[in-house]
Structures are given as C-alpha cells and as structure tokens.
Amino acid sequence: MKYNNLGRTGVKVSEICLGTMTWGQQNSEQEGHAQIDYALDQGVNFMDTAELYAVPPSARTYGRTEEIIGSWFRKNGQRDKWILASKVAGGGIEWIRDGAPITGDTIRLAIEGSLKRLQTDYIDLYQLHWPNRGNYHFQNSWTYDPSTQDREATIPNFIEVLETLDALVREGKIRHIGLSNESAWGTMQFLRLAEELNLPRIASIQNEYNFLRRYYDTDLAELAHYEDVGLLAYSPLAAGAITGKYLNGALPEGTRGAISGSLYRSNELTEPAIVKYLELAASHDLDICQMAIAFCLSKPFMTSAIIGATSLEQLATNIGAARVKLSRELRAGIEAIHRLHPRTL
C-alpha cells in the first residue's frame, strides 16, 4: 500500500481510504466491523465517515455509521491504527439541527455528537460536508449560478468557521481540517484567511471524481499542485454505475440505486460512456472497478480514493486496485472515451 501526504500536515494516509456510508443501512454493524478488520490487514490506515451517514440519509439512520465505527474502537482498542475523517453536515436537512447552516455554534454541536458516537477523544481530519452557499456538486452543475450568492455574508462566515475549528484544534478535539464539495474559489478563500489570521490550514478537499465526472481536472488540479491541497475522491465508481449494473434501467435488488435511486441513473448521456469503459476494461482483461479506481490513483493530485463496498468480496477487489498499473495504451483509451463523453450527468 502506498501512503501519501495529507496536505502539509505531516500525516501519511493510505492511497485507498475506507468509505463507510453503507454501514447502518446496507450493511450491519457486524459487516462494518469485518470491513474495518479486512482493510486494516491490507494496509489501509485511513477511514472516512460523516455525521450524516448512513446513506441514503434519514432521521432514522443519522449518526448510525459513526456509532458502528465507535463500537469497533471500543471492542478492539485500536484507535491509534486509524487516521479518522468525519464531516459536519451543511444546512438544509431538517432533522440535523433544524436545517441550520454551518456556523461556529453548529460545528460545536456536531463535533460533540460525533466524538460521543465514535467513542474517541479526537478526529484526525474534520471536514465541512458542503458549503453554505450554492455549489455545482450533487447533480447541481446544470443549474449552478454563483451570481445569486450573498457576497457580504460569505467571508465573515468563513472566518467564524475557521476560528471555531482553530479552538477545537487547541482543545485537542480535532487535529486537521478539510473541505468537501468545494470549488477552487472557496478553497482559496479558506487558504488565504488561514494565512492572514493564523488559523488552521485546509489539508484536503473531498470531492467527487470518476470517469463520468472529472471537474477536478481543471482549476482544482492546479490549486492542488501549487497549494498542496490534494483530492480525497469520493464515488470513484460513480456510485456503482460504472459497473454497468444500472444499464437499461436495471435496479438490482439491494443496490443503492434500488434503495434510493441511483445518482447516475442510466440515460442517453451516461449509458454510451459506461458501455465504452466496460468494453475497454474487457479488452485489457481488467476488472472495471479496479480500472476505475486505478485511474483515480494515477492522477498527480490524488491524496486518496475513498472506496465503499457492501461485501468483503467487493472490498477486496476495490482495495486490490492499488496494485493495478494502467498502461499508456489503456490511459489513452480512457482519454479517448472522455473526449467523446466529457459531460455525462
């Protein structure tokens, strides 16, 4: 297993990060614990969760994933084996602090709840799950319009958030901070304010990255290069769609798509691209999941790819992608498909 720098923190994280959001919905506590055990045996030292999880989000499953991780820590006493990341939820979800946005007060409430559920005294990487202002993530790119955002309120909120996170670092409750579902402009504002006000520096951005959505390739890739703020890529398999299991309208029983509707429901844009990626993997005798994850790992801005699984077999396949090296010919094939299908929402 390869280990990469987490920003400028001095922390080394495995290039495969164990995603957890199915635990408490598609996976039981026992299954979640088995995944932690297996990943640790394979050299994975980085695990990502959120107060929002399990997914699909609901008042019934809120916080359940953190509880499953916490019960593993209690049972095994191996908290020190893991770099643990979690997230404070953004606004708009009524059962989480009545839908309040991220502020100093809501961060305080969120961190105390997460620490209790996780049965730990600290979180290594604490992330803002999504911005208070609008964003182009979560299928919003067609309608995203930054001109509607409140310019006067944004920077004061950034300062309040950073000052609260700074206090939590000083209290020992968190060690480092990160963003999620952010833009290049938002990230640079956090970096600028941290430097000017001597506040904690952003270590990473957890954004989506896969064959079907490659927004990070442009401005954020340049930011990562110059500012050492690498990507923690979620959905490297496009929420499972890249496997082809949702082609032709299929929704296999027990899948995320069957439970909540696939984020990548097959349509006239996604299906031609997915079929081509499947054909390319088959022509090189590669598992499509391993090809997709290995592609993510090949990017110079990649700190870690967050993989999720509902079975140990899937987990083994996904972690095994760290051993797959893509040939020049294969990478050229991937780029050829991307040029034909650059935007597949």
N, C-alpha and C positions, 0 to 999 in steps of 0.2 A: 504494500500500500504506500502510495506517495502522500507526503504531507506538505501543505502549502502554508505560507504566512497568512495570518488573518490581519490584513491591513498592515499597520505599523505597530501592532500591539506586542509583538514578540511571541505570540501564541502560534503554535503549529496545529493545523487541523487536517484531518484526512480528506483527500480529494473526493471521497464519497461520504456524504452526510446522510445519516439515518433519519428519514422522514417518518412522522408518527401519526398523521392526522386521521388515519383509518381506525386507530385504536379507540375503542369505546363505541364504535358504530359498526364497521365491517369486521373488526377484529375484537376478540375478547381480551381481558386482562392477561390470561394465560398465554395467548398468542402474542400479545405485545411483549411480554417478558421473554418469550422464546426468541423473538426477533432481536431484542437487545443482546441477549446472550450470544446469538449467532454472529451478529455484526461485530461485537467486541472481539470474538475469537478470530475474525477475519482482518483485524487491524483497524477497524473503524473507531475513531475516538470522538466523533462529532455527531451530535443529535439535535434535531430541531423540532420545536413544538410551538404552541401558542395557547393563550387562554381561551381563544375561540373554539378550539378543537374539542370534540371530533367533528368531522365534516361528512355530510352536509351539516352546516351549523343549525342548532336549535337550542331552545332553552333547556331541553331535557339532557342534551349531551355536552352543554357548555362546561368546560373545565375537566371533562372526564379523561381526556388524553393525559393531561398533566398529573392527574391522580394515579393513572396506571404507571407512569414513569416514577412517581414518588413511591409507590408501593414496591417497585423493583429496587430503588435505592434503600428503602427500609429493610428489605429482605436480604440484599446482597452486601450492603455496606461498601459499595464501590463507587461512590460519588466522584472520587478523585480520578477515576478512569475516563471520565467523560468531559468534553467541552460542551456545555449545555446551552442551547439558544432557545429563547422564548420571545413572545411578542405581546405588546399591549394592543388591544383591538381599537380600531378607529371608530368614529361616530356612525350613527345611523342604524344600529341594531338595538331594538327596544329593550331586549332582556339583558343587555350589558350596560349597566349604569344609565338606564333610561335613554339610551341612544346618544349620550354625551360625546362630544369630540375629544381628541387627545389634548389634555391640559396638564398642568402640574398636579392638580388635585386628582384627576382621573388616573394618572400614572401611579400616584401614591396608593390609591385603592387597588389598582390592578396588580402591582408588584407584591403587595402583602398577600393577596389571594393566591397568586402563582407560587410564591415561596411556601405557603402552607400546603397547597396541593402537591407540590413537587417534593416536599419533605426535605428541603435543603435550606441552607443559610444564604446562598448566593446563586445568581445566574451569571454565567460567563459572558454571554452576549445577549443584550436586551434590545429588541428591535421595535420600531414603530410599524405596525402591520400595514397601514395605508395612510396616506396624507389626509389632513382635514380638508384641504382644498380639492378640487377635481383632479382626476388623473386619467391616463389612457389605458390603464390596466383593466382586468375583469371584463373584457369584451366592450370597453368604452371607446376604443380608438376611432370608431366611425363618427362618434358624436362629441368627442372631446373638444372643448373650446375654452382655452385658458383666459380669453378676454373677459369672461364672466366672473373671474375670481376676485376676491377682495384684497387688493394690494396693500391697503393700510393695516389690515389685521394680520397678515401672514408673517412678517418678520417678528413682530412682538411675540407671537405665539411660538415661533421657533426659539426665541431667546428663553421664554418661560420653560419650554420643554427641556432645553439643554441645561438650564440652571437646576431644574429638578433632577435630571439624570446625574448631574455633577454631584448633587447632595447624596444621591443614592450610592454613587461610586465611593464617596467619602465614608459613608456608613457601612460599606462592605457588602451591600445587598446586590449590587451588580458590579461587574468588572469592566466590561466594554460595551459599546453601543453600536447599533446598526440601523439601517433603514430597510424598508420593504415597499415594493410597488411605487418607487420614486422615479423622478425624472433627473436629468442632468442638472437643470437649473436648481431644483430643490436640494440636491446633494451638495452643489457648490455653495449654496447659502449656508447650509449647516457647517460645511468646512470653513467657510470664511468667518462665521460668527464664533466658532470654536477657537480659531486662531486669535481673533481680535480680543475676545473676552476671557481667554484662558480657560476654556470649558472642554469637556471630553470630545475627542475627535471621532468622527464616523469611521468605523473599521470596514464595513461591508454594505452591500445592497443585495437584498433578496428579491429578485425579480424573476419573472418567467423567461425561460429560454429553451427553445426546442426547434426542430425542423420547421415547424409551422409558424412560429413567432420568434423573430430574431431582431427585435427592436434594439437590443443591447449592442449590436454590431456597429452602430454609428456613434453618436455623441458620447454615450456612456462608456463605450470601449476606449475612447480617447481619454476620458476622465479617469478610468481605471489605470491606464498607463502612466499618466502624469501624477496622479494623486494617491496611488496605492489603495484604492477602494475597490476591491475585487467583487466579483459576482458570486452569490450563492444562488444557483439556478434551481428554481422550482419547476415542476412539471416537465422534466426533460423528455418524458414520453407523451407529452401533450395530453395529460390526464388519461392516458391509456389509449387514446385514439390512434397513435402511430402504430399500434399492434395490428390494426385492421379490424378489431373486434366489433366496431360500430358501423362498418361499411354496409351500405344498402339498407340503412335504417335499423340494423340489428341492435338490440339492447339485452345482452345476455344476463340471465338471472344472477343476482348477487354482485354485479359490477356497479361501479359508481354511477355510470350512466343510467342503469336501471333504477337506482335508488333516487337520484336527484336530477337526472337529465345530464347527458354529457356536455361539458363545457365546449367540446369540439364536435357537436352533433354533425354527422356527415352531411355534407351538402355539395352543391356544384363546385365550390371552391376547394374544400378540403379533400374530397374523395380522389380527384385525379392526382394530387400531390402524394397522398398516402399510398396509393397504388404504386406510384413510381418508386417511392422509397422502399416499399416491400419488395418490388422486383429487383432493385439494386442490391439489397441485402442478400436476397436469394442467389443472385448471380455471383456473389463473392462468398457464398456459403457461410453467411454470418447470421446470427440471431438479430432480429430487427431491434429489440430492446438494447442489446449490447452495442449495436452500431450507433443508435441514437445517443446513448449515454457517453460512449467513447468520443463521439463528435463534440459533445459539450466539453469533455475533459481536454480536448485538443486545443481549445481556444486559449490564447495567452492571458485573457482577463479572468479566467475561471479560477475562483478560490476553491469551490466545492460544488458538486452536483447533488441535489437532495433527491434521494430515491425513496419511493414508497412501495410497499408490497402488501398483499393480503395473504400470502402464504410463504413459507420458508423456501419453497422451490423458486418462486418469483424473486425473493430476496437474494438467493444465491446467484441467480442469473444476473441481476442488476449489479450486485457488488462485483461480480466477475468481469463486468465491463472495464474495470480499472486495468485489466491485463490485456485488453484489446487495443492494438495499434492499427490505425487506418492507413492504408497505402495511399500513395499520391494519386493513383488512378481512382481509388474509391472516393477520396476527397473531391476530386474533380467531378465525379459523378454526382455527388451531393450538391455541389455548387451549380451544376448544370440544371438540376431539378429546381433549385431555389430561384434561379433566374427566370424559369418558366412560371413558377408559382411563388412569387415573393410575398404575397399577402393573402393568407387563407383563413380569414375569420369567418 
